[in-house]
Amino acid sequence: MKKPETQGTRERILDAAGSIFAMRGFRAATVRQISEAAGVNVALLHYYFKDKAGLYQAVLEDLTDCGLRDFPPDMGVRPGDGPEARLRGFVRGLLFRLLSDRSWGGYEGKARLIIKEISDPTPYMDQVVERFARPQKEVLQGIVSEILAPHLDPLRLRACCLSVVAQCLHYAYAKPVIDRLLPGVGSRDEDIALLAAHITEFSLGGMARIREQAARQTGGGRS
C-alpha cells in the first residue's frame, strides 16, 4: 500500500486538532470536526493517528516538544550562571511558552489545551506530567534549593516552587479577562519579558524573606 505522504498533511491535522481540542476539550471534540477543519477526510486522519485518542496524544506531544524546543527552561542563561539568573531563565521560558504568539498562545488558544488538561484531566494527564511537568519540576526545585540554602526546609521549598509556577499559570488562566481589560497587551515579546522580570524579582524577594526568617529561627545566617 502506498503511503499518502502529502507534505504538511500531518501538521495541518495537528494544528486543526489543537484548536478544536482547546476550544471543546477532548471529550466534546469529534474526529469529523477536526477532519473538516483540517480539510482532509476522516480516513486520512485515522491513517496518521489511528483514532481520536492517538491524535490527542500526538497534539500533547507536539505542544510540549515544540514549546520546550523554542523556549527552553534555561532561556537566556549562560554556563556558570547562578541560581538567580537560572530562575530568570526558567520563568522567562515558561511565560513565553504560555503567552507568546510564537508558542502556545498563538495556536488559537493553544495554551488553553494545557489549562483544560490541568483543570479537567483526561486519561492522558500522566503523559503531560511525565513529558513536561516532572522535568520542569526537577529543574525549578534545583534552582530554588540553591536560593534557599543553607536553611532548606522541604515545605518551604515546595511552597516557593508552587508560587513561582502559579504566578506564571495565572496569566494563562486569566488571559481572556486580561485581553478585555488591556487589549493588545500581553502577548508581545516586550510585555512577556517585562512580566517575567517582575515575577522573578517578586519571587526572589519573597524567597529572601523566607531565608531570613529561617535563619533567625535556626540562629544563623546564610553561608
C-alpha positions in Angstrom: 0.0 0.0 0.0 1.4 3.4 -1.0 1.7 5.8 1.9 -0.2 9.1 1.5 2.9 11.4 2.1 1.3 14.7 1.3 3.7 17.3 2.6 2.3 19.1 5.6 -0.9 17.0 6.0 0.1 15.6 9.4 1.0 19.1 10.7 -2.2 20.5 9.3 -4.3 17.9 11.2 -2.3 18.6 14.4 -3.0 22.3 14.1 -6.7 21.8 13.5 -6.9 19.3 16.3 -5.1 21.6 18.7 -7.5 24.4 18.1 -10.6 22.2 18.4 -9.4 20.3 21.4 -8.5 23.6 23.1 -11.9 25.1 22.4 -14.1 22.0 23.0 -12.0 19.7 25.2 -11.1 16.1 24.4 -14.4 14.6 25.2 -16.6 17.0 23.2 -14.4 17.3 20.1 -15.1 14.9 17.3 -12.9 13.4 14.6 -15.3 14.7 12.0 -15.0 18.3 13.3 -11.2 18.0 13.2 -11.0 16.4 9.7 -13.3 19.2 8.3 -11.2 21.9 9.9 -8.0 20.4 8.5 -9.5 19.9 5.1 -8.9 16.1 5.0 -11.2 13.1 5.0 -11.7 11.0 8.2 -9.8 8.1 6.7 -6.6 10.1 6.3 -6.9 11.3 9.9 -7.2 7.7 11.0 -4.2 6.7 8.8 -1.9 9.1 10.6 -3.2 8.9 14.1 -5.4 5.8 14.3 -8.2 7.3 16.5 -9.1 10.4 18.5 -7.1 9.3 21.5 -4.0 8.8 19.3 -4.5 12.3 17.8 -4.9 13.9 21.2 -1.7 12.3 22.5 0.1 13.5 19.4 -1.2 17.0 20.0 0.0 17.0 23.6 3.5 15.7 22.4 3.7 18.4 19.8 2.7 21.1 22.3 5.3 20.1 24.9 8.1 19.3 22.5 7.7 22.5 20.4 7.3 24.7 23.4 10.4 23.4 25.1 12.4 23.5 21.9 11.5 27.1 21.1 11.5 28.4 24.7 13.7 26.1 26.9 13.8 26.4 30.8 17.3 27.8 30.6 16.3 30.5 28.2 18.9 33.3 28.2 21.1 31.5 30.8 24.9 31.3 30.3 27.1 28.5 31.5 28.1 29.1 35.1 25.2 31.5 35.9 24.0 31.3 39.5 20.5 30.3 40.7 19.0 33.8 40.5 19.9 34.0 36.8 18.6 30.5 36.2 15.3 31.4 37.8 15.0 34.3 35.4 15.6 31.9 32.5 13.1 29.4 33.9 10.3 32.0 34.4 11.1 33.6 31.0 10.9 30.3 29.2 7.6 29.3 30.9 5.9 32.6 30.3 6.9 32.7 26.6 5.6 29.1 26.2 2.3 30.1 27.7 1.7 33.5 26.2 3.8 34.1 23.1 2.1 34.1 19.7 5.0 32.0 18.5 4.2 29.3 21.0 1.1 28.0 22.7 -0.6 31.4 22.8 -0.5 31.6 19.0 -2.2 28.3 18.4 -5.7 29.9 18.6 -5.6 29.5 22.3 -3.2 26.5 22.3 -2.3 27.2 25.9 -6.0 26.6 26.8 -5.5 22.9 26.0 -2.8 22.7 28.7 -5.1 24.6 31.1 -8.0 22.3 30.2 -5.9 19.3 30.8 -4.9 20.6 34.2 -8.4 21.7 35.3 -10.3 18.8 33.8 -7.9 15.9 33.4 -8.3 13.3 30.7 -6.8 9.8 30.9 -3.7 11.4 29.3 -2.8 13.7 32.2 0.0 11.3 33.1 1.6 12.0 29.7 1.6 15.7 30.3 3.1 15.2 33.7 5.9 12.9 32.5 6.8 14.7 29.3 6.5 18.2 30.7 5.7 18.9 34.3 8.0 16.5 36.1 11.2 17.5 34.3 10.3 21.2 34.8 9.7 20.5 38.5 13.1 19.0 38.9 14.8 22.0 37.2 12.9 24.5 39.3 13.4 22.6 42.5 17.1 22.5 42.0 17.2 26.3 41.4 15.1 27.2 44.4 17.1 24.8 46.6 20.2 26.8 45.9 18.5 30.1 46.5 17.1 29.0 49.9 20.3 27.3 51.0 21.6 26.7 53.6 18.3 26.8 55.6 16.4 24.4 53.4 13.1 23.1 54.5 11.1 20.7 52.3 7.8 22.5 53.0 9.3 25.9 52.2 10.9 24.6 49.1 7.7 23.1 47.8 5.7 26.3 48.6 8.3 28.5 46.8 8.3 26.3 43.7 4.5 26.2 43.5 4.3 30.0 44.0 6.7 30.6 41.0 4.7 28.4 38.7 1.3 29.6 39.9 2.2 33.2 39.1 3.0 32.2 35.5 0.0 30.0 35.1 -2.3 32.8 36.3 -1.7 34.8 33.2 -2.7 31.8 31.0 -5.8 31.2 33.1 -6.8 34.9 33.2 -5.8 35.7 29.6 -9.5 36.2 28.4 -10.0 38.8 31.2 -6.6 40.4 30.7 -7.3 40.7 27.0 -10.5 42.6 27.7 -9.0 44.9 30.3 -5.8 45.5 28.4 -6.5 44.9 24.7 -3.4 44.4 22.6 -1.1 44.0 25.6 0.2 40.7 26.9 1.5 38.6 24.0 4.1 40.9 22.7 7.7 39.9 23.4 8.4 43.1 25.4 5.3 42.5 27.5 6.2 38.9 28.3 9.8 39.9 29.1 8.7 42.6 31.5 6.2 40.3 33.2 8.9 37.6 33.5 11.3 40.1 35.1 8.6 41.2 37.6 7.7 37.6 38.6 11.3 36.8 39.0 12.1 39.8 41.2 8.9 39.3 43.2 9.8 35.7 43.8 13.4 36.4 44.7 12.3 39.0 47.2 9.9 36.5 48.8 12.5 33.8 48.9 15.0 36.2 50.5 12.4 37.0 53.2 11.8 33.3 53.8 15.5 32.6 54.0 15.9 35.4 56.6 13.1 34.1 58.7 14.6 30.6 58.6 18.0 31.9 59.5 16.5 33.7 62.6 14.7 30.6 63.6 17.8 28.5 63.5 20.1 31.2 64.9 22.4 31.5 61.9 22.9 33.4 58.7 23.5 32.5 55.1 26.9 31.0 54.4 
